[in-house]
Amino acid sequence: MNRARVLWQFVRNDAVGRSLGIAIALVAWFAATWLSLGVASLLPFLGVALWWRYRLVGEDAVQDDLDDIL
């Protein structure tokens, strides 16, 4: 906890430290945003792939006889 307090004081009191802190926060925010956009852009492709697989296999793979379990 002492390191966090010293780092916070550095960021508050030093102009260069403040600039570096803001730059690191912006880079982290953009990285998280681009990662989530990348994942979101892959979801339609995953949906199409699953639909294509369902279309090739047919309905036999989806329907199951639950009487076998009981």
N, CA, C and O atoms as a Maestro MAE file, in Angstrom:
{
 s_m_m2io_version
 :::
 2.0.0
}

f_m_ct {
 s_m_title
 :::
 protein
 m_atom[280] {
  # First column is atom index #
  i_m_mmod_type
  r_m_x_coord
  r_m_y_coord
  r_m_z_coord
  i_m_residue_number
  s_m_chain_name
  s_m_pdb_residue_name
  s_m_pdb_atom_name
  i_m_atomic_number
  :::
  1 25 0.819 -1.181 0.000 1 A "MET " " N  " 7
  2 3 0.000 0.000 0.000 1 A "MET " " CA " 6
  3 2 0.870 1.254 0.000 1 A "MET " " C  " 6
  4 15 0.463 2.300 -0.505 1 A "MET " " O  " 8
  5 25 2.048 1.144 0.559 2 A "ASN " " N  " 7
  6 3 2.941 2.281 0.625 2 A "ASN " " CA " 6
  7 2 3.382 2.701 -0.783 2 A "ASN " " C  " 6
  8 15 3.513 3.890 -1.071 2 A "ASN " " O  " 8
  9 25 3.606 1.716 -1.650 3 A "ARG " " N  " 7
  10 3 4.006 2.030 -3.033 3 A "ARG " " CA " 6
  11 2 2.903 2.778 -3.773 3 A "ARG " " C  " 6
  12 15 3.177 3.710 -4.529 3 A "ARG " " O  " 8
  13 25 1.676 2.374 -3.558 4 A "ALA " " N  " 7
  14 3 0.554 3.052 -4.211 4 A "ALA " " CA " 6
  15 2 0.454 4.500 -3.742 4 A "ALA " " C  " 6
  16 15 0.177 5.392 -4.543 4 A "ALA " " O  " 8
  17 25 0.677 4.737 -2.460 5 A "ARG " " N  " 7
  18 3 0.611 6.092 -1.930 5 A "ARG " " CA " 6
  19 2 1.736 6.955 -2.495 5 A "ARG " " C  " 6
  20 15 1.516 8.113 -2.848 5 A "ARG " " O  " 8
  21 25 2.946 6.387 -2.581 6 A "VAL " " N  " 7
  22 3 4.081 7.129 -3.140 6 A "VAL " " CA " 6
  23 2 3.850 7.424 -4.621 6 A "VAL " " C  " 6
  24 15 4.143 8.524 -5.089 6 A "VAL " " O  " 8
  25 25 3.329 6.452 -5.352 7 A "LEU " " N  " 7
  26 3 3.040 6.660 -6.774 7 A "LEU " " CA " 6
  27 2 1.974 7.732 -6.962 7 A "LEU " " C  " 6
  28 15 2.090 8.570 -7.856 7 A "LEU " " O  " 8
  29 25 0.924 7.712 -6.118 8 A "TRP " " N  " 7
  30 3 -0.128 8.704 -6.223 8 A "TRP " " CA " 6
  31 2 0.402 10.107 -5.933 8 A "TRP " " C  " 6
  32 15 0.017 11.063 -6.605 8 A "TRP " " O  " 8
  33 25 1.270 10.239 -4.951 9 A "GLN " " N  " 7
  34 3 1.873 11.536 -4.648 9 A "GLN " " CA " 6
  35 2 2.730 12.022 -5.804 9 A "GLN " " C  " 6
  36 15 2.746 13.211 -6.122 9 A "GLN " " O  " 8
  37 25 3.451 11.078 -6.438 10 A "PHE " " N  " 7
  38 3 4.271 11.441 -7.597 10 A "PHE " " CA " 6
  39 2 3.405 11.967 -8.730 10 A "PHE " " C  " 6
  40 15 3.731 12.978 -9.352 10 A "PHE " " O  " 8
  41 25 2.314 11.289 -8.993 11 A "VAL " " N  " 7
  42 3 1.423 11.706 -10.083 11 A "VAL " " CA " 6
  43 2 0.768 13.048 -9.752 11 A "VAL " " C  " 6
  44 15 0.583 13.877 -10.643 11 A "VAL " " O  " 8
  45 25 0.420 13.270 -8.501 12 A "ARG " " N  " 7
  46 3 -0.227 14.533 -8.116 12 A "ARG " " CA " 6
  47 2 0.724 15.721 -8.151 12 A "ARG " " C  " 6
  48 15 0.326 16.819 -8.538 12 A "ARG " " O  " 8
  49 25 1.973 15.515 -7.753 13 A "ASN " " N  " 7
  50 3 2.892 16.642 -7.567 13 A "ASN " " CA " 6
  51 2 3.781 16.925 -8.768 13 A "ASN " " C  " 6
  52 15 4.277 18.043 -8.902 13 A "ASN " " O  " 8
  53 25 3.997 15.963 -9.634 14 A "ASP " " N  " 7
  54 3 4.934 16.144 -10.738 14 A "ASP " " CA " 6
  55 2 4.168 16.250 -12.050 14 A "ASP " " C  " 6
  56 15 3.301 15.424 -12.335 14 A "ASP " " O  " 8
  57 25 4.487 17.267 -12.848 15 A "ALA " " N  " 7
  58 3 3.790 17.468 -14.126 15 A "ALA " " CA " 6
  59 2 4.110 16.350 -15.106 15 A "ALA " " C  " 6
  60 15 3.228 15.894 -15.834 15 A "ALA " " O  " 8
  61 25 5.359 15.905 -15.135 16 A "VAL " " N  " 7
  62 3 5.737 14.809 -16.035 16 A "VAL " " CA " 6
  63 2 5.043 13.517 -15.599 16 A "VAL " " C  " 6
  64 15 4.540 12.760 -16.430 16 A "VAL " " O  " 8
  65 25 5.022 13.276 -14.292 17 A "GLY " " N  " 7
  66 3 4.328 12.090 -13.784 17 A "GLY " " CA " 6
  67 2 2.850 12.115 -14.104 17 A "GLY " " C  " 6
  68 15 2.266 11.083 -14.434 17 A "GLY " " O  " 8
  69 25 2.242 13.279 -14.011 18 A "ARG " " N  " 7
  70 3 0.821 13.419 -14.344 18 A "ARG " " CA " 6
  71 2 0.594 13.137 -15.829 18 A "ARG " " C  " 6
  72 15 -0.357 12.450 -16.201 18 A "ARG " " O  " 8
  73 25 1.469 13.670 -16.662 19 A "SER " " N  " 7
  74 3 1.342 13.434 -18.106 19 A "SER " " CA " 6
  75 2 1.521 11.962 -18.440 19 A "SER " " C  " 6
  76 15 0.784 11.411 -19.257 19 A "SER " " O  " 8
  77 25 2.500 11.329 -17.808 20 A "LEU " " N  " 7
  78 3 2.707 9.897 -18.046 20 A "LEU " " CA " 6
  79 2 1.519 9.075 -17.545 20 A "LEU " " C  " 6
  80 15 1.110 8.106 -18.186 20 A "LEU " " O  " 8
  81 25 0.977 9.464 -16.412 21 A "GLY " " N  " 7
  82 3 -0.187 8.753 -15.882 21 A "GLY " " CA " 6
  83 2 -1.388 8.858 -16.802 21 A "GLY " " C  " 6
  84 15 -2.087 7.873 -17.039 21 A "GLY " " O  " 8
  85 25 -1.625 10.044 -17.317 22 A "ILE " " N  " 7
  86 3 -2.742 10.236 -18.255 22 A "ILE " " CA " 6
  87 2 -2.505 9.461 -19.545 22 A "ILE " " C  " 6
  88 15 -3.427 8.853 -20.089 22 A "ILE " " O  " 8
  89 25 -1.250 9.484 -20.037 23 A "ALA " " N  " 7
  90 3 -0.938 8.764 -21.272 23 A "ALA " " CA " 6
  91 2 -1.118 7.260 -21.090 23 A "ALA " " C  " 6
  92 15 -1.656 6.591 -21.973 23 A "ALA " " O  " 8
  93 25 -0.675 6.724 -19.960 24 A "ILE " " N  " 7
  94 3 -0.828 5.290 -19.705 24 A "ILE " " CA " 6
  95 2 -2.298 4.924 -19.575 24 A "ILE " " C  " 6
  96 15 -2.722 3.883 -20.078 24 A "ILE " " O  " 8
  97 25 -3.081 5.765 -18.907 25 A "ALA " " N  " 7
  98 3 -4.513 5.501 -18.773 25 A "ALA " " CA " 6
  99 2 -5.209 5.530 -20.137 25 A "ALA " " C  " 6
  100 15 -6.078 4.701 -20.405 25 A "ALA " " O  " 8
  101 25 -4.833 6.473 -20.992 26 A "LEU " " N  " 7
  102 3 -5.429 6.536 -22.335 26 A "LEU " " CA " 6
  103 2 -5.058 5.328 -23.182 26 A "LEU " " C  " 6
  104 15 -5.904 4.779 -23.888 26 A "LEU " " O  " 8
  105 25 -3.805 4.917 -23.115 27 A "VAL " " N  " 7
  106 3 -3.368 3.737 -23.874 27 A "VAL " " CA " 6
  107 2 -4.112 2.493 -23.392 27 A "VAL " " C  " 6
  108 15 -4.546 1.674 -24.202 27 A "VAL " " O  " 8
  109 25 -4.258 2.353 -22.080 28 A "ALA " " N  " 7
  110 3 -4.995 1.201 -21.541 28 A "ALA " " CA " 6
  111 2 -6.455 1.243 -21.967 28 A "ALA " " C  " 6
  112 15 -7.034 0.207 -22.294 28 A "ALA " " O  " 8
  113 25 -7.056 2.431 -21.968 29 A "TRP " " N  " 7
  114 3 -8.459 2.543 -22.380 29 A "TRP " " CA " 6
  115 2 -8.631 2.186 -23.848 29 A "TRP " " C  " 6
  116 15 -9.550 1.451 -24.208 29 A "TRP " " O  " 8
  117 25 -7.738 2.710 -24.708 30 A "PHE " " N  " 7
  118 3 -7.827 2.381 -26.131 30 A "PHE " " CA " 6
  119 2 -7.577 0.900 -26.381 30 A "PHE " " C  " 6
  120 15 -8.223 0.301 -27.240 30 A "PHE " " O  " 8
  121 25 -6.655 0.307 -25.646 31 A "ALA " " N  " 7
  122 3 -6.398 -1.126 -25.816 31 A "ALA " " CA " 6
  123 2 -7.626 -1.949 -25.445 31 A "ALA " " C  " 6
  124 15 -7.986 -2.889 -26.154 31 A "ALA " " O  " 8
  125 25 -8.262 -1.600 -24.343 32 A "ALA " " N  " 7
  126 3 -9.467 -2.330 -23.939 32 A "ALA " " CA " 6
  127 2 -10.597 -2.115 -24.938 32 A "ALA " " C  " 6
  128 15 -11.355 -3.043 -25.222 32 A "ALA " " O  " 8
  129 25 -10.719 -0.916 -25.468 33 A "THR " " N  " 7
  130 3 -11.767 -0.628 -26.448 33 A "THR " " CA " 6
  131 2 -11.538 -1.399 -27.733 33 A "THR " " C  " 6
  132 15 -12.473 -1.990 -28.274 33 A "THR " " O  " 8
  133 25 -10.313 -1.403 -28.229 34 A "TRP " " N  " 7
  134 3 -10.035 -2.122 -29.466 34 A "TRP " " CA " 6
  135 2 -10.186 -3.624 -29.283 34 A "TRP " " C  " 6
  136 15 -10.605 -4.325 -30.204 34 A "TRP " " O  " 8
  137 25 -9.843 -4.125 -28.089 35 A "LEU " " N  " 7
  138 3 -10.025 -5.549 -27.828 35 A "LEU " " CA " 6
  139 2 -11.497 -5.905 -27.857 35 A "LEU " " C  " 6
  140 15 -11.878 -6.914 -28.451 35 A "LEU " " O  " 8
  141 25 -12.327 -5.094 -27.227 36 A "SER " " N  " 7
  142 3 -13.755 -5.393 -27.211 36 A "SER " " CA " 6
  143 2 -14.356 -5.232 -28.612 36 A "SER " " C  " 6
  144 15 -15.271 -5.972 -28.975 36 A "SER " " O  " 8
  145 25 -13.857 -4.282 -29.398 37 A "LEU " " N  " 7
  146 3 -14.336 -4.153 -30.771 37 A "LEU " " CA " 6
  147 2 -13.915 -5.357 -31.604 37 A "LEU " " C  " 6
  148 15 -14.672 -5.819 -32.459 37 A "LEU " " O  " 8
  149 25 -12.718 -5.863 -31.360 38 A "GLY " " N  " 7
  150 3 -12.260 -7.052 -32.081 38 A "GLY " " CA " 6
  151 2 -13.105 -8.264 -31.760 38 A "GLY " " C  " 6
  152 15 -13.462 -9.032 -32.654 38 A "GLY " " O  " 8
  153 25 -13.429 -8.441 -30.489 39 A "VAL " " N  " 7
  154 3 -14.272 -9.565 -30.088 39 A "VAL " " CA " 6
  155 2 -15.673 -9.394 -30.665 39 A "VAL " " C  " 6
  156 15 -16.266 -10.356 -31.153 39 A "VAL " " O  " 8
  157 25 -16.199 -8.185 -30.612 40 A "ALA " " N  " 7
  158 3 -17.537 -7.935 -31.142 40 A "ALA " " CA " 6
  159 2 -17.596 -8.138 -32.651 40 A "ALA " " C  " 6
  160 15 -18.631 -8.547 -33.178 40 A "ALA " " O  " 8
  161 25 -16.500 -7.858 -33.352 41 A "SER " " N  " 7
  162 3 -16.507 -8.064 -34.800 41 A "SER " " CA " 6
  163 2 -16.389 -9.541 -35.154 41 A "SER " " C  " 6
  164 15 -16.763 -9.935 -36.259 41 A "SER " " O  " 8
  165 25 -15.882 -10.363 -34.249 42 A "LEU " " N  " 7
  166 3 -15.784 -11.799 -34.523 42 A "LEU " " CA " 6
  167 2 -17.085 -12.543 -34.251 42 A "LEU " " C  " 6
  168 15 -17.272 -13.648 -34.759 42 A "LEU " " O  " 8
  169 25 -17.982 -11.969 -33.469 43 A "LEU " " N  " 7
  170 3 -19.231 -12.655 -33.139 43 A "LEU " " CA " 6
  171 2 -20.110 -12.970 -34.356 43 A "LEU " " C  " 6
  172 15 -20.660 -14.070 -34.409 43 A "LEU " " O  " 8
  173 25 -20.275 -12.075 -35.331 44 A "PRO " " N  " 7
  174 3 -21.062 -12.457 -36.511 44 A "PRO " " CA " 6
  175 2 -20.437 -13.618 -37.289 44 A "PRO " " C  " 6
  176 15 -21.155 -14.469 -37.813 44 A "PRO " " O  " 8
  177 25 -19.109 -13.655 -37.364 45 A "PHE " " N  " 7
  178 3 -18.451 -14.761 -38.053 45 A "PHE " " CA " 6
  179 2 -18.680 -16.078 -37.320 45 A "PHE " " C  " 6
  180 15 -18.879 -17.115 -37.953 45 A "PHE " " O  " 8
  181 25 -18.652 -16.043 -35.992 46 A "LEU " " N  " 7
  182 3 -18.930 -17.240 -35.214 46 A "LEU " " CA " 6
  183 2 -20.372 -17.693 -35.427 46 A "LEU " " C  " 6
  184 15 -20.634 -18.889 -35.550 46 A "LEU " " O  " 8
  185 25 -21.298 -16.753 -35.470 47 A "GLY " " N  " 7
  186 3 -22.695 -17.096 -35.723 47 A "GLY " " CA " 6
  187 2 -22.898 -17.731 -37.088 47 A "GLY " " C  " 6
  188 15 -23.635 -18.708 -37.221 47 A "GLY " " O  " 8
  189 25 -22.249 -17.179 -38.095 48 A "VAL " " N  " 7
  190 3 -22.359 -17.751 -39.446 48 A "VAL " " CA " 6
  191 2 -21.740 -19.142 -39.485 48 A "VAL " " C  " 6
  192 15 -22.280 -20.040 -40.130 48 A "VAL " " O  " 8
  193 25 -20.619 -19.328 -38.805 49 A "ALA " " N  " 7
  194 3 -19.980 -20.648 -38.783 49 A "ALA " " CA " 6
  195 2 -20.871 -21.677 -38.097 49 A "ALA " " C  " 6
  196 15 -20.987 -22.808 -38.568 49 A "ALA " " O  " 8
  197 25 -21.496 -21.295 -36.995 50 A "LEU " " N  " 7
  198 3 -22.403 -22.224 -36.320 50 A "LEU " " CA " 6
  199 2 -23.633 -22.517 -37.163 50 A "LEU " " C  " 6
  200 15 -24.094 -23.658 -37.211 50 A "LEU " " O  " 8
  201 25 -24.164 -21.508 -37.822 51 A "TRP " " N  " 7
  202 3 -25.319 -21.734 -38.705 51 A "TRP " " CA " 6
  203 2 -24.941 -22.657 -39.860 51 A "TRP " " C  " 6
  204 15 -25.715 -23.540 -40.230 51 A "TRP " " O  " 8
  205 25 -23.753 -22.456 -40.430 52 A "TRP " " N  " 7
  206 3 -23.300 -23.287 -41.548 52 A "TRP " " CA " 6
  207 2 -23.123 -24.733 -41.101 52 A "TRP " " C  " 6
  208 15 -23.489 -25.658 -41.825 52 A "TRP " " O  " 8
  209 25 -22.561 -24.931 -39.908 53 A "ARG " " N  " 7
  210 3 -22.378 -26.292 -39.386 53 A "ARG " " CA " 6
  211 2 -23.732 -26.943 -39.129 53 A "ARG " " C  " 6
  212 15 -23.910 -28.123 -39.432 53 A "ARG " " O  " 8
  213 25 -24.672 -26.214 -38.586 54 A "TYR " " N  " 7
  214 3 -26.006 -26.745 -38.347 54 A "TYR " " CA " 6
  215 2 -26.664 -27.132 -39.666 54 A "TYR " " C  " 6
  216 15 -27.352 -28.149 -39.755 54 A "TYR " " O  " 8
  217 25 -26.443 -26.309 -40.685 55 A "ARG " " N  " 7
  218 3 -27.033 -26.575 -41.989 55 A "ARG " " CA " 6
  219 2 -26.442 -27.835 -42.620 55 A "ARG " " C  " 6
  220 15 -27.153 -28.598 -43.274 55 A "ARG " " O  " 8
  221 25 -25.138 -28.050 -42.422 56 A "LEU " " N  " 7
  222 3 -24.496 -29.232 -42.992 56 A "LEU " " CA " 6
  223 2 -24.883 -30.508 -42.254 56 A "LEU " " C  " 6
  224 15 -25.115 -31.537 -42.889 56 A "LEU " " O  " 8
  225 25 -24.956 -30.460 -40.949 57 A "VAL " " N  " 7
  226 3 -25.242 -31.654 -40.155 57 A "VAL " " CA " 6
  227 2 -26.723 -31.996 -40.211 57 A "VAL " " C  " 6
  228 15 -27.095 -33.165 -40.310 57 A "VAL " " O  " 8
  229 25 -27.555 -30.984 -40.147 58 A "GLY " " N  " 7
  230 3 -28.986 -31.213 -40.193 58 A "GLY " " CA " 6
  231 2 -29.590 -31.209 -38.808 58 A "GLY " " C  " 6
  232 15 -28.921 -30.915 -37.817 58 A "GLY " " O  " 8
  233 25 -30.865 -31.539 -38.758 59 A "GLU " " N  " 7
  234 3 -31.585 -31.491 -37.493 59 A "GLU " " CA " 6
  235 2 -31.348 -32.722 -36.638 59 A "GLU " " C  " 6
  236 15 -31.724 -32.732 -35.466 59 A "GLU " " O  " 8
  237 25 -30.740 -33.752 -37.185 60 A "ASP " " N  " 7
  238 3 -30.521 -34.974 -36.409 60 A "ASP " " CA " 6
  239 2 -29.585 -34.738 -35.235 60 A "ASP " " C  " 6
  240 15 -29.730 -35.376 -34.193 60 A "ASP " " O  " 8
  241 25 -28.647 -33.848 -35.386 61 A "ALA " " N  " 7
  242 3 -27.711 -33.579 -34.301 61 A "ALA " " CA " 6
  243 2 -28.359 -32.783 -33.178 61 A "ALA " " C  " 6
  244 15 -27.898 -32.839 -32.038 61 A "ALA " " O  " 8
  245 25 -29.423 -32.041 -33.482 62 A "VAL " " N  " 7
  246 3 -30.061 -31.200 -32.474 62 A "VAL " " CA " 6
  247 2 -31.092 -31.983 -31.679 62 A "VAL " " C  " 6
  248 15 -31.182 -31.820 -30.462 62 A "VAL " " O  " 8
  249 25 -31.868 -32.824 -32.337 63 A "GLN " " N  " 7
  250 3 -32.918 -33.575 -31.657 63 A "GLN " " CA " 6
  251 2 -32.298 -34.743 -30.895 63 A "GLN " " C  " 6
  252 15 -31.446 -35.464 -31.414 63 A "GLN " " O  " 8
  253 25 -32.742 -34.909 -29.664 64 A "ASP " " N  " 7
  254 3 -32.193 -35.956 -28.821 64 A "ASP " " CA " 6
  255 2 -33.362 -36.705 -28.179 64 A "ASP " " C  " 6
  256 15 -34.416 -36.131 -27.906 64 A "ASP " " O  " 8
  257 25 -33.153 -37.968 -27.953 65 A "ASP " " N  " 7
  258 3 -34.159 -38.787 -27.295 65 A "ASP " " CA " 6
  259 2 -33.872 -38.795 -25.806 65 A "ASP " " C  " 6
  260 15 -32.921 -39.435 -25.356 65 A "ASP " " O  " 8
  261 25 -34.684 -38.091 -25.045 66 A "LEU " " N  " 7
  262 3 -34.465 -38.030 -23.606 66 A "LEU " " CA " 6
  263 2 -34.928 -39.301 -22.890 66 A "LEU " " C  " 6
  264 15 -34.636 -39.482 -21.708 66 A "LEU " " O  " 8
  265 25 -35.645 -40.177 -23.591 67 A "ASP " " N  " 7
  266 3 -36.077 -41.420 -22.982 67 A "ASP " " CA " 6
  267 2 -34.892 -42.322 -22.668 67 A "ASP " " C  " 6
  268 15 -34.989 -43.176 -21.787 67 A "ASP " " O  " 8
  269 25 -33.787 -42.152 -23.362 68 A "ASP " " N  " 7
  270 3 -32.601 -42.971 -23.092 68 A "ASP " " CA " 6
  271 2 -32.045 -42.664 -21.704 68 A "ASP " " C  " 6
  272 15 -31.512 -43.555 -21.043 68 A "ASP " " O  " 8
  273 25 -32.162 -41.436 -21.263 69 A "ILE " " N  " 7
  274 3 -31.615 -41.027 -19.971 69 A "ILE " " CA " 6
  275 2 -32.494 -41.553 -18.834 69 A "ILE " " C  " 6
  276 15 -31.982 -41.999 -17.807 69 A "ILE " " O  " 8
  277 25 -33.791 -41.499 -19.015 70 A "LEU " " N  " 7
  278 3 -34.710 -41.920 -17.969 70 A "LEU " " CA " 6
  279 2 -34.850 -43.396 -18.052 70 A "LEU " " C  " 6
  280 15 -35.583 -43.992 -17.263 70 A "LEU " " O  " 8
  :::
 }
 m_bond[279] {
  # First column is bond index #
  i_m_from
  i_m_to
  i_m_order
  :::
  1 1 2 1
  2 2 3 1
  3 3 4 2
  4 3 5 1
  5 5 6 1
  6 6 7 1
  7 7 8 2
  8 7 9 1
  9 9 10 1
  10 10 11 1
  11 11 12 2
  12 11 13 1
  13 13 14 1
  14 14 15 1
  15 15 16 2
  16 15 17 1
  17 17 18 1
  18 18 19 1
  19 19 20 2
  20 19 21 1
  21 21 22 1
  22 22 23 1
  23 23 24 2
  24 23 25 1
  25 25 26 1
  26 26 27 1
  27 27 28 2
  28 27 29 1
  29 29 30 1
  30 30 31 1
  31 31 32 2
  32 31 33 1
  33 33 34 1
  34 34 35 1
  35 35 36 2
  36 35 37 1
  37 37 38 1
  38 38 39 1
  39 39 40 2
  40 39 41 1
  41 41 42 1
  42 42 43 1
  43 43 44 2
  44 43 45 1
  45 45 46 1
  46 46 47 1
  47 47 48 2
  48 47 49 1
  49 49 50 1
  50 50 51 1
  51 51 52 2
  52 51 53 1
  53 53 54 1
  54 54 55 1
  55 55 56 2
  56 55 57 1
  57 57 58 1
  58 58 59 1
  59 59 60 2
  60 59 61 1
  61 61 62 1
  62 62 63 1
  63 63 64 2
  64 63 65 1
  65 65 66 1
  66 66 67 1
  67 67 68 2
  68 67 69 1
  69 69 70 1
  70 70 71 1
  71 71 72 2
  72 71 73 1
  73 73 74 1
  74 74 75 1
  75 75 76 2
  76 75 77 1
  77 77 78 1
  78 78 79 1
  79 79 80 2
  80 79 81 1
  81 81 82 1
  82 82 83 1
  83 83 84 2
  84 83 85 1
  85 85 86 1
  86 86 87 1
  87 87 88 2
  88 87 89 1
  89 89 90 1
  90 90 91 1
  91 91 92 2
  92 91 93 1
  93 93 94 1
  94 94 95 1
  95 95 96 2
  96 95 97 1
  97 97 98 1
  98 98 99 1
  99 99 100 2
  100 99 101 1
  101 101 102 1
  102 102 103 1
  103 103 104 2
  104 103 105 1
  105 105 106 1
  106 106 107 1
  107 107 108 2
  108 107 109 1
  109 109 110 1
  110 110 111 1
  111 111 112 2
  112 111 113 1
  113 113 114 1
  114 114 115 1
  115 115 116 2
  116 115 117 1
  117 117 118 1
  118 118 119 1
  119 119 120 2
  120 119 121 1
  121 121 122 1
  122 122 123 1
  123 123 124 2
  124 123 125 1
  125 125 126 1
  126 126 127 1
  127 127 128 2
  128 127 129 1
  129 129 130 1
  130 130 131 1
  131 131 132 2
  132 131 133 1
  133 133 134 1
  134 134 135 1
  135 135 136 2
  136 135 137 1
  137 137 138 1
  138 138 139 1
  139 139 140 2
  140 139 141 1
  141 141 142 1
  142 142 143 1
  143 143 144 2
  144 143 145 1
  145 145 146 1
  146 146 147 1
  147 147 148 2
  148 147 149 1
  149 149 150 1
  150 150 151 1
  151 151 152 2
  152 151 153 1
  153 153 154 1
  154 154 155 1
  155 155 156 2
  156 155 157 1
  157 157 158 1
  158 158 159 1
  159 159 160 2
  160 159 161 1
  161 161 162 1
  162 162 163 1
  163 163 164 2
  164 163 165 1
  165 165 166 1
  166 166 167 1
  167 167 168 2
  168 167 169 1
  169 169 170 1
  170 170 171 1
  171 171 172 2
  172 171 173 1
  173 173 174 1
  174 174 175 1
  175 175 176 2
  176 175 177 1
  177 177 178 1
  178 178 179 1
  179 179 180 2
  180 179 181 1
  181 181 182 1
  182 182 183 1
  183 183 184 2
  184 183 185 1
  185 185 186 1
  186 186 187 1
  187 187 188 2
  188 187 189 1
  189 189 190 1
  190 190 191 1
  191 191 192 2
  192 191 193 1
  193 193 194 1
  194 194 195 1
  195 195 196 2
  196 195 197 1
  197 197 198 1
  198 198 199 1
  199 199 200 2
  200 199 201 1
  201 201 202 1
  202 202 203 1
  203 203 204 2
  204 203 205 1
  205 205 206 1
  206 206 207 1
  207 207 208 2
  208 207 209 1
  209 209 210 1
  210 210 211 1
  211 211 212 2
  212 211 213 1
  213 213 214 1
  214 214 215 1
  215 215 216 2
  216 215 217 1
  217 217 218 1
  218 218 219 1
  219 219 220 2
  220 219 221 1
  221 221 222 1
  222 222 223 1
  223 223 224 2
  224 223 225 1
  225 225 226 1
  226 226 227 1
  227 227 228 2
  228 227 229 1
  229 229 230 1
  230 230 231 1
  231 231 232 2
  232 231 233 1
  233 233 234 1
  234 234 235 1
  235 235 236 2
  236 235 237 1
  237 237 238 1
  238 238 239 1
  239 239 240 2
  240 239 241 1
  241 241 242 1
  242 242 243 1
  243 243 244 2
  244 243 245 1
  245 245 246 1
  246 246 247 1
  247 247 248 2
  248 247 249 1
  249 249 250 1
  250 250 251 1
  251 251 252 2
  252 251 253 1
  253 253 254 1
  254 254 255 1
  255 255 256 2
  256 255 257 1
  257 257 258 1
  258 258 259 1
  259 259 260 2
  260 259 261 1
  261 261 262 1
  262 262 263 1
  263 263 264 2
  264 263 265 1
  265 265 266 1
  266 266 267 1
  267 267 268 2
  268 267 269 1
  269 269 270 1
  270 270 271 1
  271 271 272 2
  272 271 273 1
  273 273 274 1
  274 274 275 1
  275 275 276 2
  276 275 277 1
  277 277 278 1
  278 278 279 1
  279 279 280 2
  :::
 }
}
